[in-house]
Amino acid sequence: MVEESSAAAGTESGTESGGPLQGYRIIDLTTMISGPFATMILADQGADVIKVEAPGRGDHVRRGVHRSGGLAANFLNNNRNKRSIAVNLKHPEGRDILLRLAANADVFVQNFRPGVVERLGVGEADIRAVRPDIVYVSLSGFGENGPYAAKPTYDPIIQAASGLASVQGGSDDNPPRLVRTILPDKVTAVTAAQAITAALLARQRGGAAQHVRLSMLDAVVAFLWSTDMGGQTFVDRPVSAQRAASFIDLIYTTLDGHISVAVMSNREWHALAAAFERPGWLEDARFATPALRDKNIDARLTMTQEMLKTRTSADWLARLEAAGVPCAPVLTRNQLIEHEQIAASEILVESEHPQAGRLRQARPAARFDVTPPGIRHGAPLLGQHSDEILSEIGIGRDRIAALRADGVIEG
């Protein structure tokens, strides 16, 4: 486990502290997971992300389970390195504060349902009036058009409508199943973070300021098309129903647990037969080529399972690794945090949060050797930085006190 100081990572010789996006300011009106996770990726990479929240309640995720010091784990894990200001955007003075913040920002991100920001007076035209070259970002569930545009949207809804639940079920004839993590939210977040960076790069090179629009449905369909929509790729070769390639997952039962084994190439197939001491498998015409092994996948995986259940996980992993067969133990979440590969890769870091206490989190996934990202500080309390942020846009102490007394701000 690596200790992450409260200062930004990057104090090693030859590196610059703050991350590659240091100097960029992002106004973040998003809530839940997809938007906050996207902006946290950018905050980890050095951007100054100002999280704008509603007084009294803030981001809904603040009220989640697994709490310490009044803060929910999911909020902590999606909002570190941000500053929070609590502003009532329905109040004219609250709207004016947001416009003043936007005037000094590079990116404005919101994930309200279509039409809401216009009613609040903070739509693209309103923001561009004070900062013409801002990158304006709209995240939504189903996009701006169509019969579903105004529907309230959560992750399972997108899993259902995108085809993901059907893919997870295995075939069109099987009951659909949800992926047991909020994959659409997270795929949307990663896609949004990349798109925002691309828009900033285009602007830096002299291009026009852009409105980046991204729906969860868009993100997941594009994600699925990479590997799961082969039957829908060729327009002139329609398929009537999607059949399962196999009803067996590549998770196998051993004598004392579970492991995963996957072979693709001929070399790996030969290595598996050697590890299993089954040279006869190489003479079986059903498995002579990768295409035939895919065609006869149920038979092949059944044979593999029958072998693996005869020894312990440790025994099989040692044999398979020695033979060069791709394999790994199936780890529980508690086993994951103690695993030797996680420790060697320094994926998890510990830090001290002044309110929530000692935290263990995943470091920023992408590593930069010159401008390394890091955890500068933990997720903010609601409105924790209201005074600080208002002072930065020229609002004096007495006026801040009056805004607080009038319920325009909190914190």
Backbone torsions as a table, in degrees:
resi	resn	phi	psi	omega
1	MET	NA	133.3	-176.3
2	VAL	-99.1	139.3	175.6
3	GLU	-84.7	125.4	177.8
4	GLU	-109.3	119.3	-177.9
5	SER	-74.1	167.4	178.8
6	SER	-71.0	-20.3	175.9
7	ALA	-80.3	159.3	178.8
8	ALA	-62.5	144.3	175.2
9	ALA	-65.4	155.9	174.4
10	GLY	119.1	30.0	179.4
11	THR	-92.7	1.1	179.3
12	GLU	-69.4	158.5	179.6
13	SER	-59.4	134.1	176.5
14	GLY	85.7	4.7	179.7
15	THR	-117.0	160.4	177.6
16	GLU	-112.9	132.4	-178.1
17	SER	-76.3	154.7	171.7
18	GLY	108.0	-22.2	179.3
19	GLY	92.3	163.8	-173.8
20	PRO	-67.8	-18.3	-178.9
21	LEU	-102.8	14.2	178.1
22	GLN	-58.3	134.2	-179.6
23	GLY	102.8	-13.9	176.4
24	TYR	-94.3	141.5	178.1
25	ARG	-116.5	135.0	-177.7
26	ILE	-124.5	127.3	173.1
27	ILE	-94.4	119.7	-170.7
28	ASP	-115.0	106.8	176.9
29	LEU	-99.9	12.2	-173.6
30	THR	-84.0	156.4	177.2
31	THR	-133.4	174.6	-179.7
32	MET	72.7	-124.5	-173.0
33	ILE	-118.9	-50.7	-169.7
34	SER	-59.2	-49.7	179.3
35	GLY	-67.5	-51.6	179.8
36	PRO	-60.4	-37.7	177.7
37	PHE	-64.8	-41.6	178.2
38	ALA	-59.8	-47.8	-177.5
39	THR	-72.4	-26.1	175.7
40	MET	-68.4	-37.0	175.4
41	ILE	-56.7	-43.6	179.8
42	LEU	-70.6	-37.0	176.9
43	ALA	-65.3	-42.5	176.5
44	ASP	-58.4	-31.9	-178.2
45	GLN	-88.5	11.3	169.7
46	GLY	110.9	-11.5	-178.9
47	ALA	-66.6	147.6	173.5
48	ASP	-86.8	102.1	-177.5
49	VAL	-99.9	118.6	177.1
50	ILE	-100.5	111.6	-178.5
51	LYS	-86.7	115.2	-178.1
52	VAL	-96.9	119.2	-175.4
53	GLU	-126.4	159.7	178.6
54	ALA	-78.5	134.2	177.4
55	PRO	-58.8	147.1	174.6
56	GLY	86.8	-29.8	-177.7
57	ARG	-132.9	-38.1	-179.9
58	GLY	64.6	-162.8	178.8
59	ASP	-60.1	134.4	-179.1
60	HIS	-55.5	-33.1	-176.1
61	VAL	-66.0	-18.8	175.2
62	ARG	-57.1	-24.4	-174.6
63	ARG	-96.3	16.0	-177.5
64	GLY	-73.8	176.8	-179.7
65	VAL	-84.6	-176.0	-176.4
66	HIS	54.3	74.0	-172.2
67	ARG	-111.5	153.2	171.2
68	SER	-148.8	130.6	-179.3
69	GLY	60.4	27.0	179.2
70	GLY	83.8	2.0	-179.1
71	LEU	-113.4	135.1	-179.2
72	ALA	-82.2	144.4	-178.9
73	ALA	-58.3	-42.9	-178.3
74	ASN	-65.3	-31.8	175.1
75	PHE	-69.2	-45.1	179.0
76	LEU	-59.6	-36.4	-173.9
77	ASN	-85.1	-1.1	178.9
78	ASN	-127.0	4.2	-173.6
79	ASN	-140.7	18.1	177.6
80	ARG	-68.8	161.8	178.5
81	ASN	63.6	16.8	177.5
82	LYS	-111.7	161.2	170.4
83	ARG	-111.3	145.9	-177.7
84	SER	-114.4	133.7	169.9
85	ILE	-126.9	131.7	179.8
86	ALA	-101.0	113.6	-174.3
87	VAL	-133.2	135.2	175.7
88	ASN	-84.2	100.2	-176.4
89	LEU	-73.3	-12.2	177.1
90	LYS	-82.0	-10.9	176.3
91	HIS	-91.7	135.5	-178.5
92	PRO	-54.1	-39.2	179.7
93	GLU	-70.4	-31.0	176.2
94	GLY	-66.3	-41.1	176.7
95	ARG	-63.2	-41.2	179.4
96	ASP	-62.7	-37.8	177.4
97	ILE	-62.3	-44.8	-179.9
98	LEU	-62.0	-40.9	178.7
99	LEU	-64.0	-37.0	177.8
100	ARG	-67.8	-35.5	175.3
101	LEU	-65.7	-44.3	-178.9
102	ALA	-63.2	-30.2	-178.0
103	ALA	-63.4	-20.1	-179.5
104	ASN	-114.4	21.3	-175.1
105	ALA	-114.8	162.3	177.2
106	ASP	-100.6	-28.5	-175.4
107	VAL	-138.9	141.4	175.4
108	PHE	-126.8	120.0	-175.3
109	VAL	-121.5	130.1	177.4
110	GLN	-141.4	149.2	176.5
111	ASN	-130.3	36.2	170.7
112	PHE	-68.7	160.0	173.2
113	ARG	-65.4	150.8	-177.5
114	PRO	-50.7	132.4	177.9
115	GLY	99.4	-21.8	-174.6
116	VAL	-69.7	-44.1	-177.1
117	VAL	-64.7	-33.4	177.0
118	GLU	-64.8	-41.2	178.2
119	ARG	-66.2	-30.8	178.1
120	LEU	-80.0	-12.5	-178.8
121	GLY	81.2	25.1	178.3
122	VAL	-129.7	32.1	174.8
123	GLY	-71.5	-178.2	-175.6
124	GLU	-57.5	-45.3	-178.0
125	ALA	-61.6	-39.1	-179.9
126	ASP	-65.6	-42.9	-178.0
127	ILE	-71.9	-39.5	179.9
128	ARG	-68.0	-23.0	177.5
129	ALA	-63.8	-27.4	-179.8
130	VAL	-106.2	-20.1	177.7
131	ARG	-146.0	86.8	-173.5
132	PRO	-59.1	-31.5	-174.6
133	ASP	-98.3	17.6	-178.8
134	ILE	-70.7	147.0	170.6
135	VAL	-86.5	111.9	-176.9
136	TYR	-99.2	127.8	-173.6
137	VAL	-123.3	126.6	177.7
138	SER	-118.0	117.0	175.6
139	LEU	-104.7	138.3	-178.2
140	SER	-145.7	175.0	177.7
141	GLY	-80.8	-54.8	-173.8
142	PHE	-118.2	4.9	-178.2
143	GLY	95.0	-175.3	-172.6
144	GLU	-92.1	-15.8	-174.5
145	ASN	-123.1	165.5	176.0
146	GLY	94.5	168.4	-174.4
147	PRO	-66.7	-19.2	-178.0
148	TYR	-98.1	0.7	-171.3
149	ALA	-56.4	-37.9	-175.9
150	ALA	-95.2	3.2	-177.3
151	LYS	-69.0	139.9	169.5
152	PRO	-65.9	142.2	-169.6
153	THR	-134.5	131.4	169.1
154	TYR	-127.5	168.9	-174.3
155	ASP	-51.7	-47.7	-179.1
156	PRO	-61.7	-29.9	178.9
157	ILE	-64.1	-41.6	179.0
158	ILE	-72.1	-37.1	175.6
159	GLN	-57.7	-38.6	-179.6
160	ALA	-70.8	-49.6	-171.8
161	ALA	-77.2	-20.9	-176.7
162	SER	-86.0	-11.6	-174.0
163	GLY	94.6	-8.1	-178.3
164	LEU	-61.0	-41.8	-179.5
165	ALA	-63.8	-34.9	177.0
166	SER	-69.2	-42.0	176.6
167	VAL	-60.3	-43.6	-179.6
168	GLN	-65.9	-30.5	176.8
169	GLY	-66.6	-24.0	175.9
170	GLY	108.7	-33.3	178.1
171	SER	-164.6	167.9	179.7
172	ASP	-66.3	-22.2	-178.5
173	ASP	-88.4	-10.5	179.5
174	ASN	-91.3	153.7	173.1
175	PRO	-60.3	134.4	177.1
176	PRO	-65.6	153.9	-179.0
177	ARG	-137.9	147.5	175.3
178	LEU	-82.2	143.1	166.2
179	VAL	-68.3	135.0	-171.7
180	ARG	-84.7	37.6	166.4
181	THR	-151.8	160.5	-174.8
182	ILE	-82.8	69.9	-174.9
183	LEU	-59.9	-46.4	179.2
184	PRO	-57.0	-41.9	176.8
185	ASP	-58.2	-45.2	-174.0
186	LYS	-74.3	-39.0	176.7
187	VAL	-63.1	-40.5	177.3
188	THR	-62.6	-40.6	-179.7
189	ALA	-62.3	-48.0	-178.8
190	VAL	-64.9	-41.2	177.9
191	THR	-62.7	-42.5	-179.8
192	ALA	-64.2	-43.6	-179.6
193	ALA	-61.3	-41.7	178.7
194	GLN	-65.9	-41.1	-178.4
195	ALA	-66.1	-39.3	179.3
196	ILE	-63.8	-43.8	178.1
197	THR	-62.5	-40.4	178.5
198	ALA	-63.9	-40.4	179.3
199	ALA	-65.9	-38.2	176.8
200	LEU	-65.6	-38.8	178.2
201	LEU	-64.8	-43.1	178.4
202	ALA	-61.3	-41.3	178.0
203	ARG	-65.6	-40.9	179.8
204	GLN	-60.6	-31.5	-179.2
205	ARG	-87.4	10.3	175.7
206	GLY	96.6	6.1	178.7
207	GLY	-77.3	170.3	-179.9
208	ALA	-71.4	151.4	171.7
209	ALA	-65.1	143.5	-170.7
210	GLN	-122.7	155.7	167.9
211	HIS	-103.0	111.7	179.4
212	VAL	-93.1	119.1	178.4
213	ARG	-112.1	132.0	-178.9
214	LEU	-146.4	125.8	174.6
215	SER	-105.0	154.0	174.9
216	MET	-60.8	-37.5	178.9
217	LEU	-62.5	-45.5	176.3
218	ASP	-55.4	-50.2	-174.1
219	ALA	-62.0	-42.1	-176.1
220	VAL	-75.3	-39.8	178.3
221	VAL	-62.2	-43.3	177.5
222	ALA	-62.8	-39.4	178.4
223	PHE	-62.3	-44.8	-179.5
224	LEU	-68.1	-36.8	-173.4
225	TRP	-63.2	-23.4	180.0
226	SER	-55.9	-39.1	-174.0
227	THR	-138.8	-18.7	-168.2
228	ASP	-105.2	-3.2	-173.3
229	MET	-118.1	33.5	178.4
230	GLY	-58.4	-39.4	-179.4
231	GLY	-68.7	-14.7	179.7
232	GLN	-108.0	5.9	-174.3
233	THR	-80.0	-43.6	-176.2
234	PHE	-89.0	112.8	-172.8
235	VAL	-61.0	-37.7	-176.3
236	ASP	-91.3	8.5	178.3
237	ARG	-129.2	67.9	-177.0
238	PRO	-67.6	151.9	174.9
239	VAL	-113.7	141.3	-176.2
240	SER	-78.6	-36.4	179.6
241	ALA	-153.0	150.0	-179.8
242	GLN	-92.3	114.7	179.7
243	ARG	-94.5	151.7	179.9
244	ALA	-73.3	136.6	173.5
245	ALA	-68.7	-35.9	178.7
246	SER	-157.1	149.2	175.0
247	PHE	-99.6	10.8	-179.0
248	ILE	-115.1	123.7	174.8
249	ASP	-73.4	160.2	177.3
250	LEU	-85.0	36.7	172.2
251	ILE	-116.1	119.9	-172.3
252	TYR	-115.5	146.9	176.2
253	THR	-85.2	131.0	173.1
254	THR	-107.9	-173.2	-179.1
255	LEU	-63.2	-27.0	-176.0
256	ASP	-134.3	12.8	-179.4
257	GLY	174.5	-138.7	-177.4
258	HIS	-143.1	146.3	172.6
259	ILE	-139.6	164.1	173.8
260	SER	-113.2	136.4	177.7
261	VAL	-133.5	133.8	179.7
262	ALA	-141.3	128.7	176.9
263	VAL	-126.2	137.7	-179.8
264	MET	-122.2	-52.5	-173.4
265	SER	-83.2	166.1	175.1
266	ASN	-61.5	-39.0	178.8
267	ARG	-59.8	-43.4	179.8
268	GLU	-68.1	-35.9	177.5
269	TRP	-64.3	-41.7	177.1
270	HIS	-65.2	-38.7	179.0
271	ALA	-65.1	-38.8	178.3
272	LEU	-64.1	-45.4	179.2
273	ALA	-60.8	-37.1	178.7
274	ALA	-68.2	-44.0	179.3
275	ALA	-62.7	-34.5	179.9
276	PHE	-84.4	-7.1	-175.6
277	GLU	56.1	48.4	179.8
278	ARG	-128.4	69.3	-179.6
279	PRO	-61.7	-24.1	179.4
280	GLY	-63.0	-23.6	178.3
281	TRP	-61.6	-30.4	-177.8
282	LEU	-74.9	-14.5	177.7
283	GLU	-94.6	-7.8	-177.7
284	ASP	-75.0	118.2	-175.9
285	ALA	-62.2	-23.1	-179.4
286	ARG	-66.8	-21.6	-172.5
287	PHE	-120.6	23.0	-172.2
288	ALA	-71.0	-28.1	-177.8
289	THR	-134.4	162.9	175.7
290	PRO	-56.3	-39.1	-179.8
291	ALA	-65.2	-40.6	178.9
292	LEU	-70.3	-36.4	177.8
293	ARG	-64.7	-35.1	174.3
294	ASP	-68.0	-41.2	-179.2
295	LYS	-63.5	-35.7	-177.8
296	ASN	-108.9	39.4	-171.3
297	ILE	-65.1	-38.1	-179.1
298	ASP	-62.7	-43.5	178.8
299	ALA	-63.6	-42.9	-178.5
300	ARG	-65.1	-44.5	-178.6
301	LEU	-70.8	-32.5	176.2
302	THR	-63.5	-43.1	176.9
303	MET	-61.9	-42.0	179.1
304	THR	-62.0	-43.8	179.7
305	GLN	-63.8	-40.2	179.7
306	GLU	-60.8	-37.2	177.8
307	MET	-70.5	-45.6	-171.8
308	LEU	-67.4	-25.2	-178.1
309	LYS	-78.5	1.2	-178.0
310	THR	-92.0	-12.1	-178.9
311	ARG	-135.5	170.5	178.7
312	THR	-75.3	163.7	177.9
313	SER	-59.3	-45.3	-177.9
314	ALA	-61.8	-42.1	178.8
315	ASP	-60.7	-47.8	-177.1
316	TRP	-68.4	-40.5	-180.0
317	LEU	-61.6	-40.0	178.4
318	ALA	-63.8	-45.0	179.9
319	ARG	-64.6	-46.2	-176.4
320	LEU	-67.3	-42.4	178.9
321	GLU	-63.0	-40.8	179.3
322	ALA	-62.5	-32.4	-179.1
323	ALA	-85.2	-9.7	-178.9
324	GLY	85.6	25.7	178.9
325	VAL	-91.4	127.6	176.7
326	PRO	-60.0	123.9	-177.5
327	CYS	-159.7	162.7	178.2
328	ALA	-163.4	154.7	172.3
329	PRO	-71.8	153.8	173.4
330	VAL	-91.9	110.7	-173.1
331	LEU	-96.9	139.8	167.2
332	THR	-76.4	170.4	179.8
333	ARG	-63.3	-37.4	178.1
334	ASN	-70.7	-35.7	177.0
335	GLN	-68.1	-34.4	-178.9
336	LEU	-56.0	-46.6	-173.1
337	ILE	-68.7	-14.9	179.6
338	GLU	-106.0	-2.6	-171.1
339	HIS	-70.2	145.5	-175.2
340	GLU	-62.7	-33.4	179.8
341	GLN	-70.9	-38.4	176.2
342	ILE	-62.0	-43.0	-179.7
343	ALA	-66.5	-45.1	-177.9
344	ALA	-65.0	-33.8	-179.7
345	SER	-83.4	-9.2	179.6
346	GLU	55.5	41.6	-177.9
347	ILE	-73.0	-35.8	-177.7
348	LEU	-98.7	138.8	178.6
349	VAL	-128.3	152.9	177.1
350	GLU	-113.2	144.3	177.8
351	SER	-148.2	166.1	-178.8
352	GLU	-106.3	121.8	175.1
353	HIS	-99.9	130.3	-174.5
354	PRO	-61.7	-23.2	-178.9
355	GLN	-105.5	-44.6	-173.2
356	ALA	-89.6	-13.8	179.4
357	GLY	90.8	-152.5	-175.2
358	ARG	-73.2	126.5	-178.1
359	LEU	-117.6	144.2	169.4
360	ARG	-115.4	123.3	-178.3
361	GLN	-139.8	161.6	171.9
362	ALA	-76.2	136.9	177.1
363	ARG	-68.4	166.5	170.4
364	PRO	-55.8	129.8	-169.9
365	ALA	-67.8	-42.8	-178.9
366	ALA	-82.2	130.3	-177.9
367	ARG	-107.8	133.8	-179.8
368	PHE	-116.4	127.4	-173.4
369	ASP	-79.9	-21.8	-179.4
370	VAL	-101.4	-39.9	-179.9
371	THR	-122.4	69.9	-173.9
372	PRO	-67.1	137.4	174.0
373	PRO	-76.4	173.3	178.4
374	GLY	-176.1	179.9	178.4
375	ILE	-97.1	101.5	179.5
376	ARG	-77.6	-39.0	177.1
377	HIS	-161.1	163.2	-177.3
378	GLY	-78.8	178.0	179.0
379	ALA	-60.4	145.8	-173.1
380	PRO	-84.4	156.3	166.3
381	LEU	-70.9	160.3	179.9
382	LEU	-61.9	120.1	179.1
383	GLY	70.1	16.3	-175.0
384	GLN	-57.6	-33.9	-174.4
385	HIS	-109.2	17.7	-176.4
386	SER	-55.0	-51.0	-177.9
387	ASP	-62.7	-45.2	-179.1
388	GLU	-59.6	-46.2	-177.5
389	ILE	-68.8	-41.4	178.8
390	LEU	-64.7	-36.2	177.5
391	SER	-63.9	-35.1	-178.7
392	GLU	-66.5	-23.8	178.3
393	ILE	-102.5	17.8	170.1
394	GLY	88.2	16.1	178.4
395	ILE	-92.4	125.0	-175.5
396	GLY	-76.8	169.2	-175.1
397	ARG	-61.1	-43.7	-178.1
398	ASP	-65.4	-40.3	179.9
399	ARG	-67.6	-36.8	176.8
400	ILE	-61.6	-42.9	179.1
401	ALA	-62.4	-39.0	179.4
402	ALA	-67.6	-40.8	178.3
403	LEU	-62.9	-38.0	178.4
404	ARG	-68.1	-41.6	179.4
405	ALA	-64.5	-31.7	179.5
406	ASP	-85.5	0.2	179.1
407	GLY	77.7	14.8	179.8
408	VAL	-77.9	-36.5	179.1
409	ILE	-128.0	168.2	176.9
410	GLU	-142.5	156.9	175.9
411	GLY	111.0	NA	NA
